[in-house]
């Protein structure tokens, strides 16, 4: 019987064996136990001790085991790779070995991602798994990072071709073998190093793809200011590289989501903000600042976002081509790879053409038109996402100024019909692996990203008027003149050279597609949000009339009443928009009454409102505020609306207000307050502030007490309200933006908000306007600590 072959320990002579090797063999001179080697390697991988690499075995032993286990010769190749990749190697043989390994793994990865992988028997092991198990991943990381090592003051160099092979093998292993990507993500120095490999066009795509996957699973966000020469790196990207770099940036500039719903509560957010103040700026904020410091960065993003597809899209065959491309292309990097191959072929053909004196056609024009469009769509949705995040960051005003200067909005307006909201075939175009109800197709994602950008751009910012063209701005001025009210200062200050051109501005185009959108469309929510953001802030009569004249109110009421919309998200966005559109506007209430002209229609409308006050409370608040203002005006037109409008008459009834007030307080608690439902608390406060103005606050509190008793739960509502108001003080008295928004949207000074809350929280039980006066002693529970640990 042949003696067991010797196993080389790491750094040891061939005749010596480590304890782990002995254990794997089952003792000195024993025969290998089936499966034990792989088990020991896996344990070594987890602990960092014992068997961890192919170099710890002899080639003879690995060859013998390979015959039994069918490892495709991968461990032996790794042994050779280790031997030929030492510091003084010329790496020629090393690259040849990589060329042998690469196809063994790429075929497996291709089968994996195309969903053709079949379940393997338990006795066989996929190539990528074996490659990782025998230390292949760690070895390639070491090889790639050789240029960071200096010998006698000179840094080592490896070719781009060899780097590309290493990156491709690593990516394929990440795709097929669980846990590899996370292990790479833990190597922070390696992740930072990868960015330096993007300086070469030959390795850019492989590097970008690998970085994107690694950052997607990395627990801690990477800091871009740690990337060597970041400004130079980004500045030297061509537009195609910059667009793909945005895929990486999307992960590095967005605040990390914990995935825990509790973290979305205002209590948790406040606690996180306090913690952040002591820790300083977050990694995402630091990364945003690092990008904005790069000369020309935002300008180049704006050019990418507004770049036109080189050829027109009018051919009949283009729609069919597009549908075919959709079935398997779901990544801009895949398209880039194809385009790069086409470009390489083009360069080769160009050389041949020049030698023969023949004309040359560029690769881009030779590619199918649908492919070019898809390429552009995938680029733009990444770029728009980055711009959107920057618009919502700490440097918002700086980004706003640059986006306006570089004419992003007029550029998007020019692309609206042909690219952003272009028509496509009647059949649902969806990505491979998705169904027709999925919102993941590039076309749909681009539309949603575009709408999110418009929402962020318009929200509480005077630059929102760049969404109009010159003629539409003149229309706003004419509306103000006719109503005998001052023109909006922001309209007067708008730089007319930066607004939209053409027959219609971007806001008008959005209204047109919004009115044509099918009832079940997922776009309705985003469209309503984008238009509502244009109206947010201090109420502008001219802005409201501009939209009313274009039939927006009738469209909203049709969706709420006639189509009887069932989607809560869409209903909420439509109620919010309707509230902003109608607030303090007599003409809007006249239009409402004209459309809701029967009791049957009005009952359907009320049913929708009452189905979820979390969704409709902003409308209730706006109507309540409008009613209060109208009642204090002496005007025939206002008096006519007050006498005729069903909605105003309904809200004016004290029982109606009390019903809303009771339910608004009852559906929220401090521990469940979020950015979405905190509006219920503020709406209840609006009702009570207006009651206080009329010296009816004690009456409303007394009625709430009676309603409690009628429900057989004395104290449960007012105790809850007391806790909510205590939280309100903590939340709003330290946040300038929120307090400004409350003041602007309600036209009630924030000092009056604060006074009303203080009066309600007065501990004096003799005060007729204090909540404690209406909570009987046995049911008092107002000192509960609601702060999170």
C-alpha positions in Angstrom: 0.0 0.0 0.0 1.5 3.3 -1.0 2.5 5.7 1.8 0.4 8.8 2.2 1.9 11.7 0.2 3.6 14.5 2.2 1.6 17.7 2.7 3.4 21.1 2.7 2.6 23.2 5.6 2.6 27.0 5.1 6.1 28.2 5.3 7.3 24.7 6.3 9.5 22.1 4.6 7.8 19.5 2.5 8.5 16.8 5.1 6.6 18.6 7.9 3.0 18.6 8.7 0.8 21.0 10.7 -1.6 19.7 13.4 -4.6 20.7 11.1 -3.1 18.7 8.3 -2.7 15.7 10.5 -6.3 16.0 11.7 -7.5 16.2 8.1 -5.6 13.0 7.3 -6.9 11.3 10.4 -3.4 10.9 12.0 0.1 10.3 10.9 0.4 7.9 8.0 -3.4 7.5 7.7 -5.5 7.6 4.5 -7.7 10.7 3.9 -11.2 10.5 5.0 -13.8 11.4 2.3 -15.2 14.8 2.8 -12.9 15.7 5.7 -10.6 17.9 3.6 -13.4 20.2 2.6 -14.8 20.3 6.1 -11.4 21.2 7.5 -11.0 23.9 4.8 -14.4 25.4 5.6 -13.5 25.5 9.3 -10.2 27.1 8.5 -11.9 29.7 6.4 -14.2 30.5 9.3 -11.5 30.6 12.0 -8.5 31.7 10.1 -6.5 28.7 11.5 -5.5 25.3 10.2 -6.2 24.4 6.5 -7.0 27.5 4.5 -5.2 27.2 1.2 -4.2 24.9 -1.6 -0.5 25.6 -0.9 -0.8 23.6 2.3 -1.1 20.4 0.2 1.2 18.8 -2.3 0.3 18.6 -6.0 0.4 14.8 -5.8 -2.1 14.7 -3.1 -4.4 17.2 -4.8 -4.3 15.3 -8.1 -5.1 12.0 -6.4 -8.1 13.5 -4.6 -9.2 15.3 -7.7 -9.8 12.0 -9.5 -12.3 11.0 -6.8 -14.0 14.3 -6.1 -13.9 15.9 -9.6 -12.6 19.3 -8.6 -11.7 20.2 -12.3 -8.1 20.6 -11.4 -8.8 23.9 -9.6 -6.8 23.2 -6.4 -3.7 22.3 -8.5 -4.1 25.4 -10.6 -4.2 27.5 -7.3 -1.0 25.8 -6.2 0.7 26.8 -9.4 -0.8 30.3 -9.2 0.6 30.8 -5.7 4.1 29.6 -6.9 4.1 31.9 -9.9 2.7 35.1 -8.2 5.5 35.8 -5.7 6.9 39.3 -5.4 9.8 38.8 -7.8 7.7 37.1 -10.5 7.2 38.5 -13.9 3.6 37.3 -13.7 3.6 35.9 -17.3 2.9 32.3 -16.2 0.6 33.6 -13.5 -1.6 35.2 -16.2 -1.7 32.0 -18.2 -3.0 30.1 -15.1 -5.7 32.7 -14.6 -6.7 32.2 -18.2 -7.2 28.5 -17.4 -9.2 29.1 -14.2 -11.4 31.8 -15.6 -13.6 29.8 -18.0 -14.2 27.1 -15.4 -15.9 29.7 -13.2 -17.5 32.0 -15.8 -19.5 29.2 -17.3 -20.9 28.4 -13.9 -21.7 32.0 -13.2 -23.4 32.4 -16.5 -25.6 29.4 -15.7 -26.3 30.8 -12.3 -27.5 34.3 -13.4 -29.5 33.0 -16.4 -31.4 30.7 -14.0 -30.3 27.6 -15.8 -28.4 26.2 -12.8 -29.6 22.7 -11.9 -29.3 21.3 -8.4 -26.0 19.5 -8.0 -25.7 16.2 -6.2 -24.4 16.5 -2.6 -21.2 14.6 -3.6 -20.1 17.2 -6.2 -18.9 20.7 -5.5 -19.3 23.7 -7.9 -16.1 25.1 -9.3 -16.5 28.5 -7.6 -17.1 26.8 -4.3 -13.9 24.8 -4.6 -12.0 27.8 -5.8 -13.0 29.8 -2.7 -12.5 26.8 -0.3 -8.9 26.3 -1.4 -8.0 30.0 -0.8 -8.5 31.3 -4.3 -10.3 34.5 -3.3 -7.7 35.5 -0.8 -4.9 34.7 -3.2 -6.4 36.9 -5.9 -6.9 39.8 -3.5 -3.2 39.5 -2.7 -2.2 39.5 -6.3 -4.4 42.5 -7.2 -3.0 44.5 -4.3 0.7 43.7 -5.2 1.0 47.3 -6.6 0.6 48.6 -3.1 3.8 46.9 -2.0 7.2 48.7 -2.6 10.5 46.9 -3.1 13.5 49.0 -2.7 11.4 52.1 -3.2 9.7 50.8 -6.4 6.1 49.7 -6.5 5.2 46.5 -8.2 3.1 46.6 -11.3 0.7 44.1 -12.9 -0.9 44.4 -16.3 -4.5 45.6 -16.9 -5.2 42.3 -18.6 -4.2 40.3 -15.5 -6.2 42.7 -13.2 -9.2 42.2 -15.4 -8.9 38.4 -15.2 -8.6 38.6 -11.4 -11.6 40.9 -11.1 -13.8 38.7 -13.4 -12.9 35.5 -11.4 -13.7 37.3 -8.1 -17.0 38.6 -9.4 -18.0 35.1 -10.7 -17.1 33.6 -7.3 -19.2 36.3 -5.6 -22.2 35.5 -7.8 -22.1 31.7 -7.2 -20.7 31.3 -3.7 -22.6 32.6 -0.6 -20.5 34.7 1.8 -17.7 35.7 -0.5 -19.0 39.2 -1.2 -19.4 39.8 2.6 -15.9 38.6 3.3 -14.5 41.0 0.6 -16.6 43.8 2.1 -14.9 43.3 5.4 -11.5 44.0 3.8 -11.8 47.8 3.9 -8.3 48.4 2.5 -9.1 46.2 -0.5 -12.4 48.0 -1.2 -10.6 51.3 -1.1 -7.9 49.9 -3.4 -10.5 48.8 -6.0 -11.4 52.4 -6.7 -7.8 52.9 -8.0 -8.4 50.2 -10.6 -11.1 52.3 -12.2 -8.4 54.7 -13.6 -7.9 52.2 -16.5 -10.7 51.9 -19.1 -9.7 48.2 -19.6 -10.5 47.3 -16.0 -13.2 49.9 -15.3 -16.3 47.7 -16.0 -15.1 44.7 -14.0 -14.0 46.9 -11.1 -17.3 48.9 -11.0 -19.4 45.8 -11.1 -17.4 44.2 -8.2 -17.4 47.4 -6.1 -21.2 47.7 -6.6 -21.8 44.2 -5.3 -19.4 44.6 -2.4 -20.9 48.0 -1.3 -24.4 46.5 -1.4 -23.6 44.1 1.5 -21.0 46.2 3.4 -22.2 46.9 6.9 -20.5 50.2 7.3 -20.6 52.8 4.6 -17.3 53.5 2.8 -15.9 57.1 3.0 -15.1 58.5 -0.4 -12.6 61.0 1.1 -10.4 57.9 1.9 -10.2 57.1 -1.8 -6.8 58.2 -3.1 -7.0 61.1 -5.6 -10.8 60.9 -5.8 -11.2 64.3 -7.5 -8.6 63.3 -10.2 -10.2 59.9 -10.6 -13.7 61.2 -11.2 -12.6 64.1 -13.3 -10.8 61.8 -15.7 -13.9 59.5 -16.2 -15.5 59.8 -19.6 -19.3 60.3 -19.6 -20.0 56.6 -19.9 -17.7 55.8 -17.0 -19.2 58.6 -14.9 -22.7 57.3 -15.5 -21.8 53.9 -14.3 -19.9 55.4 -11.4 -23.3 56.8 -10.3 -24.4 53.2 -9.6 -21.7 53.0 -7.0 -22.4 56.5 -5.7 -26.0 55.6 -5.2 -24.9 53.3 -2.3 -22.3 55.8 -0.9 -24.4 58.9 -0.6 -27.7 57.5 0.7 -28.3 57.1 4.4 -28.1 53.4 5.3 -31.6 52.0 6.1 -31.6 49.7 9.1 -34.6 47.8 7.7 -36.4 48.0 11.1 -39.8 49.7 11.0 -39.3 50.9 14.5 -36.4 53.0 13.3 -38.8 55.0 11.2 -40.7 56.3 14.2 -40.2 59.9 15.1 -39.0 58.8 18.5 -36.2 56.8 17.0 -35.4 59.5 14.4 -35.1 62.1 17.2 -32.8 59.8 19.2 -30.7 59.1 16.1 -30.4 62.8 15.4 -29.2 63.5 18.9 -26.6 60.7 18.5 -25.6 62.1 15.1 -25.1 65.6 16.6 -22.5 64.2 19.0 -20.9 62.0 16.3 -20.7 64.7 13.6 -21.7 64.3 10.0 -22.6 60.8 8.8 -20.6 58.9 6.2 -23.3 59.7 3.6 -23.1 63.4 4.3 -19.3 63.3 4.1 -19.4 61.5 0.8 -21.9 64.1 -0.6 -19.6 66.9 0.4 -16.6 65.1 -1.2 -18.4 64.8 -4.5 -19.6 68.4 -4.5 -16.1 69.5 -4.0 -15.0 67.9 -7.3 -14.9 70.6 -10.0 -17.5 70.2 -12.7 -19.1 67.1 -11.1 -22.7 68.4 -11.0 -22.4 70.0 -14.4 -21.4 66.7 -15.9 -24.3 64.9 -14.2 -26.7 67.5 -15.7 -25.2 66.9 -19.2 -25.6 63.2 -18.8 -29.2 63.5 -17.6 -30.2 65.7 -20.5 -28.1 64.1 -23.3 -30.2 63.1 -26.3 -30.2 59.7 -27.9 -28.2 60.1 -31.1 -31.0 59.1 -33.5 -34.8 59.6 -33.7 -37.1 56.9 -32.4 -39.8 56.8 -35.0 -39.3 53.4 -36.7 -41.9 50.8 -36.4 -39.4 48.0 -35.8 -37.9 49.8 -32.8 -40.8 48.8 -30.5 -40.4 45.1 -31.3 -36.6 45.3 -30.9 -37.1 47.0 -27.5 -39.3 44.2 -26.3 -36.7 41.7 -27.3 -34.0 43.5 -25.5 -36.1 43.7 -22.3 -36.2 39.9 -22.0 -32.5 39.7 -21.0 -30.9 43.1 -20.5 -31.4 44.4 -17.0 -28.0 46.0 -16.2 -26.3 49.1 -17.8 -23.0 47.3 -17.3 -24.1 44.5 -19.5 -24.9 47.0 -22.2 -21.5 48.7 -21.7 -19.8 45.4 -22.1 -21.6 44.8 -25.4 -20.9 48.4 -26.5 -17.2 48.0 -25.6 -16.9 44.9 -27.8 -18.7 46.8 -30.6 -16.3 49.7 -30.2 -13.3 47.3 -30.2 -14.6 45.7 -33.4 -15.2 49.2 -34.8 -11.7 50.3 -34.1 -10.4 47.1 -35.8 -12.7 47.7 -38.8 -11.7 51.3 -39.0 -8.1 50.4 -39.3 -9.0 48.0 -42.1 -11.2 50.5 -43.8 -8.5 53.2 -43.7 -6.1 50.7 -45.3 -8.6 49.9 -48.1 -9.8 53.5 -48.4 -13.4 52.5 -47.4 -15.8 54.7 -45.4 -16.2 53.9 -41.7 -19.4 53.8 -39.6 -19.2 54.2 -35.8 -20.1 51.3 -33.6 -22.8 53.3 -31.8 -24.7 53.9 -35.1 -24.4 50.3 -36.1 -26.1 49.1 -32.9 -29.9 48.6 -32.8 -31.7 51.8 -31.9 -33.6 50.1 -29.1 -30.3 49.2 -27.5 -29.1 52.8 -27.6 -32.3 53.9 -26.0 -32.1 51.3 -23.2 -28.5 52.3 -22.7 -29.5 55.9 -22.2 -32.4 55.1 -20.0 -30.3 53.0 -17.6 -27.7 55.8 -17.5 -30.2 58.5 -16.8 -32.0 56.7 -13.9 -28.7 56.3 -12.1 -27.7 59.9 -12.7 -31.2 61.3 -11.7 -31.0 59.2 -8.5 -27.7 60.8 -7.5 -29.0 64.3 -8.3 -32.1 63.6 -6.3 -30.2 62.5 -3.2 -27.9 65.6 -3.4 -31.0 67.8 -3.7 -32.2 66.4 -0.4 -28.9 66.7 1.4 -27.2 69.3 3.6 -25.9 71.2 0.6 -29.4 71.5 -0.9 -29.1 75.2 -1.8 -25.7 74.8 -3.4 -27.0 71.9 -5.5 -30.2 73.8 -6.4 -28.1 76.7 -7.7 -25.9 74.5 -9.8 -28.8 72.5 -11.2 -30.5 75.7 -12.3 -27.3 77.1 -13.7 -26.6 74.0 -15.8 -30.2 73.9 -17.1 -31.2 70.5 -16.0 -34.9 71.3 -16.0 -35.1 72.7 -19.6 -33.0 69.7 -20.7 -35.4 67.2 -19.1 -38.3 69.1 -20.6 -36.8 68.6 -24.1 -36.5 64.8 -23.4 -39.9 64.4 -21.9 -41.9 63.2 -24.9 -39.2 61.3 -26.8 -37.5 59.5 -23.9 -38.8 60.0 -20.4 -42.6 59.6 -21.1 -42.4 58.1 -24.6 -45.0 55.7 -25.8 -44.2 52.0 -26.0 -46.0 48.9 -27.2 -49.3 47.9 -25.6 -47.8 44.7 -24.2 -46.1 45.0 -20.8 -42.4 45.3 -21.2 -40.7 43.7 -18.1 -37.3 42.5 -17.2 -36.2 38.9 -17.3 -37.3 37.3 -14.0 -40.0 39.9 -13.3 -43.7 39.9 -14.0 -45.9 42.5 -15.7 -47.0 44.0 -12.4 -43.5 44.7 -11.3 -42.2 48.3 -11.2 -38.6 47.3 -11.8 -38.3 47.7 -15.6 -35.9 50.5 -16.6 -38.7 52.4 -18.4 -40.8 52.5 -15.2 -37.9 53.2 -12.9 -36.8 56.1 -15.0 -40.3 57.7 -14.8 -40.5 57.3 -11.1 -36.9 58.6 -10.6 -37.8 61.6 -12.8 -40.9 62.3 -10.7 -39.0 62.0 -7.5 -36.4 64.5 -8.8 -39.2 67.0 -9.7 -40.7 66.5 -6.2 -37.3 67.2 -4.5 -36.6 70.2 -6.8 -40.0 71.9 -6.3 -40.4 71.3 -2.6 -40.3 74.6 -0.7 -37.9 76.2 -3.1 -38.4 79.3 -5.3 -36.5 77.6 -8.2 -39.8 75.6 -8.8 -40.8 78.3 -11.3 -38.1 77.0 -13.6 -40.6 74.2 -14.4 -42.5 76.7 -16.4 -41.7 78.5 -19.7 -41.7 82.2 -20.3 -45.3 82.3 -21.5 -46.5 80.4 -18.5 -44.6 82.7 -16.1 -46.4 85.6 -17.9 -49.7 83.8 -17.2 -48.9 83.7 -13.5 -48.3 87.5 -13.5 -51.6 88.1 -15.4 -53.5 86.0 -12.8 -52.1 88.1 -10.0 -52.8 91.3 -11.8 -56.4 90.3 -12.5 -57.0 89.3 -8.9 -55.4 92.6 -7.8 -52.8 90.9 -5.6 -49.0 91.4 -5.6 -47.0 89.2 -7.9 -45.1 86.4 -6.1 -41.6 87.6 -5.5 -40.0 84.3 -6.5 -41.7 84.7 -9.9 -40.3 88.2 -10.4 -36.9 86.9 -9.3 -36.8 83.9 -11.7 -34.0 84.1 -14.3 -35.9 83.8 -17.5 -32.8 82.4 -19.3 -33.0 79.3 -17.2 -36.7 78.4 -17.6 -38.1 75.7 -19.9 -38.4 76.5 -23.6 -40.9 75.2 -26.2 -44.7 75.4 -26.2 -45.1 73.8 -22.7 -43.1 73.8 -19.6 -42.3 70.6 -17.6 -45.1 71.1 -15.1 -47.7 71.4 -17.9 -46.4 68.3 -19.6 -46.7 66.4 -16.3 -50.3 67.5 -15.9 -51.1 66.3 -19.4 -49.8 62.8 -18.9 -51.2 62.7 -15.3 -54.8 63.3 -16.7 -54.3 60.4 -19.2 -52.9 57.9 -16.7 -54.9 54.7 -16.4 -56.8 54.3 -13.1 -54.7 51.4 -11.9 -51.3 53.1 -12.8 -48.6 53.1 -10.2 -47.4 56.5 -11.5 -50.5 58.3 -10.1 -48.9 58.5 -6.6 -45.6 59.9 -7.9 -47.3 62.3 -10.3 -49.5 63.7 -7.5 -46.6 64.1 -5.2 -44.6 66.0 -7.8 -47.4 68.4 -8.5 -48.2 68.9 -4.9 -44.6 69.8 -4.1 -45.0 72.7 -6.5 -47.9 74.0 -4.3 -46.2 73.4 -0.9 -45.1 76.3 1.3 -46.8 79.6 1.5 -50.1 79.4 -0.4 -50.0 81.1 -3.8 -53.4 82.0 -5.4 -51.7 82.4 -8.8 -50.1 78.9 -8.6 -53.4 77.4 -7.6 -55.3 79.1 -10.5 -52.6 78.1 -13.0 -53.4 74.5 -12.1 -57.2 74.9 -11.8 -57.4 76.4 -15.3 -55.8 73.2 -16.6 -58.6 71.0 -15.1 -56.5 69.5 -12.2 -59.3 69.7 -9.6 -61.8 67.9 -11.8 -59.3 65.2 -12.6 -58.6 64.6 -8.9 -62.3 64.4 -8.0 -62.9 62.0 -10.9 -60.2 59.7 -9.5 -61.4 59.9 -5.9 -65.2 59.7 -6.6 -66.0 58.3 -10.1 -63.2 55.8 -10.3 -63.5 55.1 -6.6 -59.7 54.6 -6.2 -58.8 51.8 -3.8 -55.0 52.4 -3.4 -54.3 54.0 -0.1 -51.0 55.5 -1.3 -52.7 57.1 -4.4 -55.7 58.3 -2.3 -53.3 60.0 0.2 -51.4 61.7 -2.5 -54.6 62.9 -4.2 -56.1 64.2 -0.9 -52.9 66.0 -0.1 -52.8 67.6 -3.6 -56.5 68.5 -3.4 -56.0 70.2 0.0 -53.1 72.4 -1.3 -55.1 73.2 -4.5 -58.2 74.3 -2.6 -56.7 76.0 0.5 -58.1 79.5 0.9 -59.2 79.5 -2.7 -62.9 80.5 -3.2 -62.7 79.6 -7.0 -61.5 76.1 -6.1 -64.5 75.5 -3.7 -66.9 76.7 -6.4 -65.4 74.3 -8.9 -65.6 71.5 -6.2 -69.3 72.2 -5.7 -69.9 72.3 -9.4 -68.4 68.8 -9.8 -69.8 67.2 -6.6 -73.3 68.3 -7.6 -75.4 65.5 -6.1 -75.8 64.1 -2.6 -74.8 60.7 -4.0 -71.4 62.0 -5.2 -70.8 63.8 -2.0 -71.5 60.7 0.1 -69.0 58.8 -2.0 -66.5 61.6 -1.4 -67.1 61.5 2.4 -66.8 57.7 2.4 -63.3 58.0 0.8 -62.3 60.7 3.4 -63.6 58.6 6.3 -62.1 55.4 5.1 -58.7 56.5 6.4 -58.0 59.7 8.2 -54.3 59.1 8.1 -54.6 59.5 4.3 -57.2 62.3 4.2 -56.4 64.5 7.2 -54.4 67.1 5.3 -57.5 67.8 3.2 -59.6 68.0 6.4 -57.0 70.5 7.8 -57.0 72.6 4.6 -60.8 72.8 4.4 -61.0 73.6 8.2 -58.5 76.5 7.7 -60.3 77.7 4.6 -63.7 77.7 6.4 -62.2 79.8 9.2 -60.8 82.4 6.8 -64.0 82.6 4.7 -66.1 83.1 7.8 -64.1 86.2 8.6 -64.3 87.7 5.2 -67.0 90.2 4.0 -67.4 89.4 0.3 -70.4 88.4 -1.8 -68.4 85.7 -3.7 -67.3 84.1 -0.4 -70.7 84.3 1.1 -72.2 82.6 -1.9 -69.7 79.7 -1.6 -70.3 79.4 2.1 -74.0 79.0 1.5 -73.8 76.6 -1.4 -70.7 74.4 -0.8 -71.6 71.0 0.7 -68.1 70.4 1.9 -67.8 73.7 3.8 -71.3 73.2 5.4 -70.3 69.7 6.5 -67.0 70.8 8.1 -68.7 73.8 9.8 -70.8 71.5 12.0 -69.4 71.0 15.5 -70.3 67.3 15.7 -68.3 66.8 12.4 -65.3 68.6 13.8 -65.5 66.6 17.1 -65.8 63.3 15.2 -62.7 64.1 13.2 -60.8 65.4 16.4 -61.7 62.2 18.4 -60.6 59.9 15.6 -57.4 61.8 14.8 -56.2 61.6 18.4 -57.3 58.0 18.8 -55.4 56.6 15.8 -51.9 57.8 16.9 -49.7 57.2 19.9 -46.2 58.6 20.7 -44.6 55.2 20.1 -46.2 54.9 16.6 -45.7 58.4 15.4 -44.0 58.5 12.0 -43.4 61.2 9.4 -46.5 59.9 7.6 -49.0 60.1 10.5 -47.7 63.0 12.6 -49.9 65.1 10.4 -52.9 63.7 12.3 -51.6 65.3 15.5 -51.1 68.7 13.7 -54.5 68.6 12.2 -56.1 68.0 15.6 -54.1 71.0 16.9 -55.4 73.1 14.0 -59.0 72.3 15.0 -58.3 73.2 18.6 -56.3 76.4 17.7 -59.3 77.7 15.7 -61.6 76.8 18.5 -59.3 78.8 20.9 -59.6 81.8 18.6 -63.3 81.7 19.0 -63.0 81.1 22.8 -64.5 77.6 22.4 -61.5 75.5 23.5 -63.1 74.5 26.8 -66.2 73.4 25.0 -64.3 71.2 22.6 -62.3 69.6 25.6 -65.5 69.0 27.5 -67.1 67.3 24.4 -64.0 65.1 24.1 -64.4 64.1 27.7 -68.1 63.2 27.1 -67.1 61.1 24.0 -64.6 59.2 26.2 -67.3 58.4 28.7 -69.7 57.3 26.0 -67.1 54.8 24.9 -66.7 53.5 28.5 -63.0 54.4 28.6 -62.7 57.6 30.6 -59.2 59.2 30.3 -57.9 57.0 27.6 -58.1 59.7 24.9 -57.0 62.8 26.8 -54.1 61.0 28.5 -52.9 59.9 25.1 -53.3 63.5 23.7 -51.4 64.8 26.7 -48.5 62.5 25.9 -48.7 63.4 22.2 -48.4 67.1 23.0 -45.5 66.6 25.3 -43.7 64.8 22.4 -44.8 67.7 20.1 -42.9 70.1 22.2 -39.8 68.0 22.2 -40.0 67.4 18.4 -40.9 70.8 17.0 -39.3 73.3 19.4 -35.8 72.1 18.2 -36.4 71.8 14.5 -36.6 75.0 12.4 -37.7 73.5 9.2 -40.7 71.7 10.6 -41.9 74.7 12.5 -41.5 76.9 9.4 -43.5 74.4 7.4 -46.3 74.4 10.0 -46.5 78.2 9.9 -46.4 78.5 6.1 -48.9 75.9 5.4 -51.5 77.0 8.1 -50.9 80.8 8.0 -51.0 80.6 11.8 -47.9 81.9 13.5 -45.7 79.3 15.2 -45.9 81.3 18.4 -49.7 80.6 18.5 -49.0 76.9 17.9 -46.6 76.9 20.9 -49.0 78.9 23.1 -51.9 76.6 22.4 -49.8 73.5 23.3 -48.6 75.1 26.5 -52.2 76.1 27.5 -53.4 72.5 26.9 -50.4 71.1 28.9 -51.0 73.5 31.8 -50.8 71.4 35.0 -53.3 73.6 36.8 -56.5 71.6 37.2 -58.5 74.8 37.7 -57.7 76.0 34.2 -60.7 75.5 31.8 -58.3 75.1 28.8 -56.0 72.5 30.4 -56.3 68.9 29.5 -55.8 67.8 33.1 -59.0 69.6 34.1 -60.9 67.0 32.1 -59.1 63.8 33.3 -60.6 62.5 36.5 -58.0 61.7 39.2 -58.4 57.9 39.2 -57.7 57.8 35.4 -54.8 60.3 35.3 -51.8 58.9 33.5 -49.9 61.8 32.1 -46.3 61.4 33.4 -45.4 58.3 31.3 -41.9 58.3 30.0 -42.1 57.8 26.3 -38.4 58.3 25.4 -36.6 55.3 23.9 -33.7 53.7 25.6 
